[in-house]
């Protein structure tokens, strides 16, 4: 009994500690919803917390949770209210079937039917993703948002996905109620607001004010503004404050950066107008540039988008200055469409003809005309990019907080959601597409390679055969049963070529890693042999090799200069190599500036390296392990 009492005391202490964490949070402590503490007799043994449509949140003091889990549970329930999850106009399919201004709860219930349990589950998944992006608290279960394969762009789309799936047992661990239960009470009668009487969701309104106030507090502290002493903002800091108060898309990013106006620093670092250091979360503005308030808004938005769209990470071995120029053209085009501020005359890279084009595609175009673009003037100056510093060396990384990349992505994604819901202005489709893409993890190179193999090597079909001893069932021994064997497909029709760069710049470990991946997929696709050619200054034909030989017993032949065209020519002229056989080329990119490859092909290149020309085939970027 004593141990049980001690456990109960520990549980209550953890709940109190979690409440204190909640009370100190500048965002969630300002949200609406009344907290009540109950015991397991009134809530059940396995329900941590639940919220009802009247705004009451009940916490089970007998649950054994950590303080971080308690603050997560409180925030989760409050977000149900803030996001309007009890509102009839929010639930899919309801808006078209009733008139919200004239309907009562009862008439609403009679005219519409929906699945409250699925809606609760969809809302739980959406909130779990929101809190994960904020790195706030600790989830109550081991359920991972990454395990959900459906859309994450809103509760309604998640709900529709769950309806199509039918079974949602695997997605029950995202709420705060009992396993398989609901943490929202009152969904049987969704809330209906009479707009003619100015009725609205007060919790959503409080959330908007809380979000603006908490972000404002953060940027004030970051900029060194002291409300007590009444210190005034500089012109650039006022422009940054405008984004926090009036432009949700970039408000979160604005809160993360300190805007510094230091003429001497700008002179020392050759910053003519502005530059951004993503790692230090600082934007430098040269006060001598003489920008107006509207011009400052344009310039700051430009630098915010460099960080939010992760242009420093997406460089991926490209020429830094040229990549910066390509990103500038794309960003400035979007800002012009969005009518943010006024374009400054100095350092502006803008071309109306470069619309609906990605920075990657524009960079590939610019590579063909280096003379024209290599000395373009950015906001930093001629021939210098306005993205400075090294994001990897940031002191922002900490195991207890979000990473630099995650924070900027989350700020931009949440800003987009709030901006769209509030209807705060036009956004270019290209910008929305890039922001949405930040939420989707990139497909690993080996998965892409597997898909490439799938295009050329379909699974072998099995056919029935009586040529081998047949099977017989014990119940019907007099009836012969066919066995299944692989179709008779010529071995030389299921093969591919491998051209390996064996120059001095390619390490044996790097070559082995790439060849091992190729061999594993060849074996999985039942490809018996591959034609291997090694290349440096000359081509060395290793002939046909089985997958296991490729992976384990390949011996590199040459270590000279790098010319791959002879190896390609050898394969294309070989009489024993199929005319439609694809070719994989493993290289570090330090090769000739032009190649003629008439067959279907793909390149495997170490991450951070680039080809000296625009490839026609697929390019897979892999890393050493």
C-alpha positions in Angstrom: 0.0 0.0 0.0 2.9 2.3 0.8 4.4 1.8 -2.7 1.1 2.5 -4.3 0.7 5.7 -2.3 4.2 6.8 -3.3 3.4 6.1 -7.0 0.2 8.2 -6.7 2.2 11.0 -5.1 4.8 10.8 -7.9 2.1 10.9 -10.6 0.6 14.0 -9.1 4.0 15.7 -8.8 4.6 15.0 -12.5 1.2 16.4 -13.3 2.0 19.5 -11.3 5.4 19.8 -13.0 3.7 19.4 -16.4 1.2 22.1 -15.6 4.0 24.4 -14.7 5.7 23.8 -18.0 2.4 24.6 -19.7 1.9 27.8 -17.6 5.4 29.1 -18.7 4.8 28.5 -22.4 4.0 31.9 -24.1 1.7 30.3 -26.7 -0.2 27.4 -25.1 -0.7 29.2 -21.7 -2.8 31.8 -23.6 -5.1 29.4 -25.3 -8.7 28.9 -24.1 -10.1 25.9 -22.3 -10.6 25.2 -18.5 -8.4 22.5 -16.8 -9.9 20.1 -14.3 -8.1 17.3 -12.4 -10.0 14.0 -12.0 -9.1 10.5 -10.8 -9.3 7.2 -12.6 -12.7 6.4 -11.1 -14.3 9.2 -13.0 -12.1 9.0 -16.1 -11.1 5.4 -16.5 -7.7 3.8 -15.9 -6.2 4.4 -19.3 -7.5 7.8 -20.4 -4.9 10.6 -19.7 -7.0 13.5 -20.8 -10.1 14.5 -22.8 -11.8 17.7 -23.9 -15.5 18.4 -24.4 -17.3 20.8 -26.8 -18.0 23.2 -23.9 -14.2 23.9 -23.5 -13.6 21.8 -20.4 -10.4 19.7 -20.3 -10.1 16.8 -17.8 -6.8 15.4 -16.6 -6.4 12.0 -14.9 -4.1 12.5 -11.9 -3.6 8.7 -11.6 -1.9 8.3 -14.9 1.9 7.6 -14.8 3.2 10.3 -17.2 6.3 12.4 -17.3 6.0 16.2 -17.0 6.8 16.5 -20.7 4.0 14.0 -21.5 1.5 16.0 -19.4 2.3 19.3 -21.1 1.9 17.5 -24.4 -1.6 16.2 -23.3 -2.7 19.6 -22.2 -1.5 21.3 -25.4 -3.1 18.5 -27.5 -6.6 19.0 -25.9 -6.3 22.8 -26.2 -5.5 22.6 -29.9 -8.7 20.6 -30.4 -10.5 23.8 -29.4 -8.2 26.2 -31.1 -8.4 24.4 -34.4 -12.2 24.3 -34.3 -12.4 20.5 -34.3 -15.9 20.6 -32.7 -17.2 23.1 -35.3 -19.8 21.9 -37.7 -18.4 24.1 -40.5 -15.0 22.4 -40.1 -16.2 18.8 -40.5 -16.0 17.4 -44.1 -19.3 17.3 -46.0 -21.2 19.4 -43.5 -21.0 22.9 -45.1 -22.9 21.8 -48.3 -25.8 20.1 -46.4 -26.9 22.7 -43.9 -27.1 26.5 -43.6 -25.0 27.3 -40.6 -26.8 30.6 -40.0 -30.3 29.1 -39.5 -29.7 25.5 -38.2 -30.0 24.3 -34.7 -28.1 21.4 -33.1 -31.1 19.0 -33.5 -31.8 19.8 -37.1 -28.2 19.6 -37.9 -28.0 16.1 -36.4 -31.0 14.9 -38.3 -29.8 16.2 -41.7 -26.2 15.0 -41.5 -24.4 11.8 -40.6 -20.7 11.3 -40.3 -18.2 9.2 -38.4 -17.2 11.0 -35.2 -14.6 8.4 -34.3 -12.8 8.8 -37.7 -13.0 12.6 -37.4 -11.5 12.4 -33.8 -8.6 10.2 -35.2 -8.0 12.6 -38.1 -7.8 15.5 -35.7 -5.4 13.6 -33.4 -3.0 12.8 -36.3 -3.1 16.5 -37.4 -2.3 17.8 -33.9 0.4 15.2 -33.4 2.1 16.4 -36.6 1.8 20.0 -35.4 3.3 19.4 -32.0 6.1 17.2 -33.5 7.0 20.1 -35.8 7.2 22.4 -32.8 9.2 19.8 -30.9 6.9 20.5 -28.0 6.4 18.0 -25.1 6.6 14.2 -25.5 3.9 12.0 -27.1 2.0 9.7 -24.8 2.7 6.6 -26.9 5.4 5.3 -29.3 3.2 6.0 -32.3 5.1 7.9 -34.9 3.6 10.5 -37.2 6.0 9.1 -39.9 4.0 5.8 -39.8 1.0 7.6 -41.3 1.2 7.3 -45.0 -1.7 9.6 -45.9 -1.8 13.4 -46.6 -0.8 15.9 -43.8 -2.2 19.1 -45.4 -5.3 19.3 -43.2 -7.8 17.4 -41.0 -10.3 17.1 -43.8 -7.9 15.4 -46.2 -6.8 13.1 -43.4 -10.4 12.2 -42.6 -11.2 11.4 -46.3 -8.1 9.2 -46.4 -9.2 7.3 -43.3 -12.7 6.8 -44.7 -11.1 5.3 -47.8 -8.8 3.1 -45.7 -11.7 1.6 -43.7 -9.5 0.3 -40.9 -7.8 2.8 -38.5 -6.6 0.5 -35.8 -3.0 1.3 -36.6 -3.7 5.1 -36.1 -5.2 4.9 -32.6 -2.1 6.0 -30.6 -2.1 9.7 -31.5 -4.7 11.0 -29.0 -4.8 11.4 -25.2 -7.8 9.1 -24.5 -8.0 5.4 -24.0 -6.5 3.1 -26.7 -9.2 2.8 -29.3 -11.3 5.5 -27.6 -11.8 9.2 -28.2 -10.4 12.2 -26.5 -13.1 14.5 -27.8 -16.5 14.4 -26.1 -19.5 16.0 -27.8 -18.8 15.2 -31.4 -22.3 13.7 -31.7 -23.6 17.3 -31.8 -21.0 19.5 -33.6 -21.1 23.2 -32.7 -23.1 25.5 -35.1 -22.5 29.2 -35.1 -25.1 31.7 -36.3 -23.1 34.2 -38.3 -26.0 36.6 -38.5 -25.6 37.1 -34.7 -21.9 37.4 -35.0 -21.3 34.0 -33.3 -17.8 32.5 -33.8 -15.3 30.2 -32.3 -13.7 32.1 -29.4 -10.9 29.5 -29.0 -9.7 30.0 -32.6 -9.7 33.8 -32.0 -7.7 33.4 -28.8 -5.2 31.1 -30.7 -4.6 33.8 -33.4 -3.9 36.4 -30.7 -1.8 34.0 -28.7 0.3 33.1 -31.7 0.9 36.7 -32.7 1.8 37.7 -29.1 4.1 34.8 -28.5 5.9 35.4 -31.8 6.1 39.1 -31.0 7.7 38.4 -27.6 10.3 36.1 -29.2 11.4 38.6 -31.8 11.5 41.4 -29.2 13.9 39.3 -27.1 15.9 38.3 -30.1 16.3 41.9 -31.2 17.1 43.1 -27.7 14.0 45.2 -27.4 13.1 46.0 -23.8 9.5 47.0 -23.2 10.4 48.3 -19.8 13.0 50.8 -21.0 11.0 51.6 -24.1 13.9 51.1 -26.5 12.9 51.9 -30.0 13.2 49.7 -33.1 15.5 50.5 -36.0 13.9 50.9 -39.5 14.8 47.3 -40.4 13.5 45.9 -37.1 10.2 47.7 -37.7 10.0 46.1 -41.1 10.6 42.7 -39.5 7.9 43.4 -36.9 5.5 44.1 -39.7 5.8 40.5 -40.9 5.1 39.2 -37.4 2.0 41.3 -36.9 0.6 41.3 -40.5 2.0 38.6 -42.7 1.6 35.1 -41.2 3.5 33.3 -44.0 6.8 34.8 -43.0 6.0 35.8 -39.4 7.4 32.7 -37.9 10.7 33.1 -39.8 10.8 36.7 -38.9 10.7 35.8 -35.2 13.7 33.5 -35.6 16.1 36.2 -37.0 17.9 39.1 -35.5 18.1 42.0 -37.9 21.4 43.8 -37.5 22.2 47.3 -39.0 25.9 47.8 -38.6 27.7 49.9 -41.2 31.2 48.8 -40.2 30.3 45.1 -40.2 28.8 45.5 -43.7 31.8 47.3 -45.0 34.2 44.7 -43.5 32.2 41.8 -45.0 31.4 43.5 -48.3 27.7 43.7 -47.9 26.3 46.4 -50.1 22.6 46.0 -49.2 21.8 42.9 -47.2 22.8 39.3 -46.5 21.6 36.4 -44.3 23.6 34.1 -42.1 21.3 31.1 -41.7 23.5 29.4 -39.0 23.6 32.4 -36.7 20.0 33.4 -37.5 21.1 36.9 -38.4 20.2 39.2 -41.2 22.7 42.1 -41.9 21.3 45.3 -43.5 23.6 48.0 -44.6 22.1 51.3 -43.3 24.1 53.2 -46.0 22.0 51.6 -48.7 19.3 54.1 -47.9 16.3 51.7 -48.3 12.8 52.9 -47.6 10.4 51.0 -45.3 8.7 49.3 -48.3 12.1 48.4 -49.8 13.2 46.9 -46.5 10.1 44.7 -46.4 11.1 43.3 -49.8 14.7 42.7 -48.9 13.9 41.0 -45.5 11.2 38.8 -47.2 13.9 37.8 -49.7 16.3 36.8 -47.0 13.6 35.0 -45.0 12.8 32.8 -48.0 16.4 31.9 -48.5 16.4 30.4 -45.0 12.9 28.9 -45.1 13.3 27.2 -48.5 16.7 25.8 -47.3 18.7 27.2 -50.2 21.9 26.7 -48.3 21.2 22.9 -48.0 19.9 22.5 -51.6 23.1 23.8 -53.1 24.4 20.2 -53.1 27.8 20.7 -54.6 26.8 23.4 -57.1 28.7 26.6 -57.6 27.7 28.6 -54.5 27.5 32.0 -56.1 25.7 30.8 -59.3 23.2 28.8 -57.2 22.6 32.0 -55.1 21.9 33.9 -58.3 19.4 31.3 -59.5 17.6 31.4 -56.1 17.5 35.2 -56.2 15.7 35.2 -59.6 13.1 32.8 -58.4 12.5 34.5 -55.0 12.3 38.0 -56.5 9.7 36.8 -59.0 7.5 35.4 -56.3 7.8 38.6 -54.1 6.8 40.7 -57.1 3.7 38.5 -57.6 2.9 38.7 -53.9 3.3 42.5 -53.9 5.4 42.5 -50.8 7.0 45.9 -50.3 8.8 47.6 -53.1 11.7 46.3 -55.3 14.9 48.1 -54.6 16.9 49.3 -57.6 20.3 48.0 -56.3 21.2 44.3 -56.2 17.9 43.2 -57.7 17.8 40.1 -59.9 14.5 39.9 -61.7 13.3 38.7 -65.1 9.6 38.4 -66.0 10.4 35.6 -68.4 11.7 33.3 -65.6 8.3 32.5 -64.1 7.1 29.0 -63.1 10.6 27.6 -62.9 12.5 26.1 -60.1 15.9 27.2 -58.8 17.4 23.9 -59.8 16.2 24.1 -63.4 17.3 27.8 -63.7 20.8 26.8 -62.4 21.1 24.2 -65.1 20.3 26.9 -67.7 22.8 29.3 -66.2 25.6 26.8 -66.3 25.6 27.1 -70.1 26.3 30.8 -69.9 28.7 31.3 -67.0 30.1 34.5 -68.5 26.7 36.2 -68.2 25.7 35.1 -64.8 28.9 34.6 -62.8 29.3 38.3 -62.0 25.6 39.1 -61.4 24.9 41.6 -58.6 23.0 40.2 -55.6 21.9 42.2 -52.5 25.4 41.5 -51.2 27.3 42.8 -54.3 28.8 41.8 -57.6 29.9 38.2 -57.8 29.0 37.5 -54.2 26.0 35.6 -52.8 23.9 37.0 -50.1 23.7 33.6 -48.3 26.7 33.6 -46.0 28.0 31.4 -43.2 27.8 27.6 -42.8 24.5 26.1 -41.6 26.2 22.9 -40.4 28.3 24.8 -37.8 25.2 26.4 -36.1 25.0 26.5 -32.4 21.3 26.1 -32.8 21.6 22.3 -32.9 20.7 20.8 -29.5 19.3 17.3 -28.7 16.6 18.9 -26.5 15.3 21.4 -29.1 14.5 21.4 -32.8 17.3 21.5 -35.3 17.9 24.5 -37.4 16.5 22.9 -40.6 13.4 21.6 -38.8 12.7 25.0 -37.2 12.9 27.0 -40.4 10.8 24.4 -42.2 8.2 24.3 -39.5 8.0 28.1 -39.3 7.4 28.3 -43.1 4.9 25.4 -43.2 2.8 26.6 -40.2 2.9 30.1 -41.7 1.5 28.8 -44.9 -1.3 27.0 -43.1 -2.3 30.1 -41.1 -1.9 32.4 -44.0 -4.2 30.2 -46.2 -6.8 29.8 -43.5 -6.9 33.5 -42.7 -7.1 34.4 -46.4 -4.3 36.9 -46.0 -3.4 37.4 -49.6 -2.2 35.8 -52.9 0.6 33.3 -52.9 2.3 32.0 -56.1 1.7 28.4 -56.9 5.4 27.7 -57.3 6.1 29.0 -53.8 3.3 26.9 -52.3 4.6 23.8 -54.0 8.1 24.3 -52.6 6.8 24.9 -49.1 4.6 21.8 -49.3 7.6 19.8 -50.6 9.6 20.6 -47.4 7.1 18.5 -45.4 7.8 15.4 -47.6 11.0 13.7 -46.9 13.1 13.1 -50.0 13.1 9.6 -51.5 16.3 7.8 -50.6 18.6 7.2 -53.6 18.5 3.5 -53.2 14.7 3.5 -53.5 15.0 5.5 -56.7 17.6 3.0 -57.9 15.2 0.2 -57.2 12.5 1.9 -59.2 14.9 2.4 -62.1 15.5 -1.4 -62.1 11.8 -2.0 -62.0 11.4 -0.1 -65.3 13.8 -2.5 -67.1 13.4 -5.8 -65.3 9.9 -6.9 -64.6 9.5 -9.9 -62.2 9.7 -13.3 -64.0 6.3 -14.9 -64.4 5.9 -18.5 -63.1 4.2 -21.1 -65.3 2.8 -24.6 -64.6 4.9 -27.5 -65.6 4.5 -31.3 -65.5 8.1 -31.9 -66.7 9.3 -32.3 -63.1 7.8 -34.9 -60.6 4.4 -33.6 -59.8 2.9 -33.0 -56.4 0.1 -35.1 -55.2 -2.4 -34.4 -52.5 -3.0 -37.0 -49.8 -6.8 -36.8 -50.3 -6.5 -37.3 -54.1 -3.3 -39.2 -54.8 -4.5 -40.3 -58.2 -4.6 -36.7 -59.5 -1.2 -35.2 -60.5 -0.6 -31.6 -59.6 1.6 -29.3 -61.6 4.7 -27.5 -60.2 5.6 -23.9 -60.9 8.8 -23.0 -62.7 10.2 -19.7 -64.0 9.5 -18.8 -67.6 12.1 -19.6 -70.1 13.7 -16.2 -70.7 17.1 -16.0 -72.3 19.7 -14.9 -69.7 21.4 -12.4 -72.0 18.0 -10.5 -72.3 18.0 -9.7 -68.6 21.3 -7.9 -68.2 22.7 -4.3 -67.9 26.0 -2.6 -68.3 28.1 -1.1 -65.5 30.7 1.5 -66.4 32.9 2.3 -63.3 35.2 5.3 -63.0 38.4 3.9 -61.5 40.4 7.2 -61.6 42.5 8.3 -58.6 39.7 10.6 -57.3 37.4 7.5 -56.7 38.1 5.7 -53.4 37.9 1.9 -53.3 35.3 2.2 -50.5 33.2 4.5 -52.6 33.3 2.2 -55.6 32.5 -0.8 -53.4 29.6 0.8 -51.8 28.0 1.7 -55.1 28.7 -1.7 -56.7 27.3 -3.4 -53.6 24.0 -1.6 -53.9 23.8 -2.4 -57.6 24.5 -6.1 -57.0 21.8 -6.3 -54.3 19.1 -5.0 -56.6 20.3 -7.1 -59.5 20.0 -10.2 -57.4 16.6 -9.1 -56.1 15.4 -8.7 -59.7 16.8 -12.1 -60.8 19.3 -10.6 -63.1 21.9 -13.4 -63.6 24.8 -11.3 -65.0 25.9 -7.8 -65.6 28.5 -6.5 -68.1 31.2 -4.6 -66.2 33.7 -2.1 -67.7 36.3 -0.2 -65.8 37.5 3.2 -67.1 40.3 5.6 -66.4 42.4 6.7 -69.4 41.4 3.5 -71.1 38.5 1.0 -70.9 39.0 -2.4 -69.3 36.4 -5.0 -70.1 35.7 -7.3 -67.2 33.1 -9.3 -69.1 29.9 -10.7 -67.6 29.8 -11.1 -63.9 27.2 -12.5 -61.5 25.8 -10.1 -58.8 27.8 -11.7 -56.0 31.0 -11.3 -58.0 30.2 -7.6 -58.5 29.7 -7.1 -54.8 32.6 -9.0 -53.4 35.3 -9.9 -55.9 35.7 -7.0 -58.3 39.3 -5.8 -58.6 39.9 -2.3 -59.8 42.2 -2.3 -62.9 43.4 1.2 -63.6 44.2 4.4 -61.7 44.9 6.9 -64.4 43.0 10.0 -65.7 39.2 10.0 -66.1 37.7 9.4 -69.6 34.4 7.4 -69.7 33.5 7.6 -73.3 35.7 4.6 -74.4 33.8 2.4 -71.9 30.4 3.5 -73.2 31.6 2.9 -76.8 32.9 -0.6 -75.8 29.4 -1.6 -74.5 27.5 -0.1 -77.4 29.7 -1.9 -80.0 29.7 -5.3 -78.1 27.9 -7.9 -80.1 27.0 -10.0 -77.1 25.4 -7.0 -75.2 21.6 -6.5 -75.9 20.6 -3.5 -78.0 18.1 -2.4 -75.3 20.3 -3.2 -72.3 20.5 -0.2 -69.9 23.8 1.2 -68.6 24.7 2.4 -65.0 27.7 4.8 -64.8 29.5 5.2 -61.4 31.6 8.3 -61.3 32.5 11.2 -59.0 31.8 13.7 -61.8 35.4 14.6 -62.6 35.1 13.4 -66.2 35.0 14.8 -69.7 32.6 17.7 -70.4 30.7 15.9 -73.1 29.5 12.3 -73.6 27.5 10.6 -76.2 25.3 7.8 -74.8 22.7 6.4 -77.1 21.3 3.8 -74.7 19.0 4.2 -71.7 21.3 5.1 -68.8 21.7 6.5 -65.3 24.5 8.0 -63.2 25.5 7.2 -59.6 27.4 10.1 -58.1 28.6 10.7 -54.5 26.5 13.3 -52.7 28.0 16.8 -53.1 29.5 16.1 -56.5 28.1 17.3 -59.9 28.4 16.3 -63.5 30.1 18.8 -65.8 27.1 18.6 -68.2 23.3 18.2 -68.1 22.5 14.5 -68.0 19.8 13.0 -70.1 19.4 10.0 -67.9 18.5 9.6 -64.2 21.1 10.9 -61.7 21.3 9.2 -58.2 23.3 10.9 -55.5 24.5 8.4 -52.9 26.6 8.8 -49.7 29.3 6.6 -48.1 28.4 4.5 -45.1 
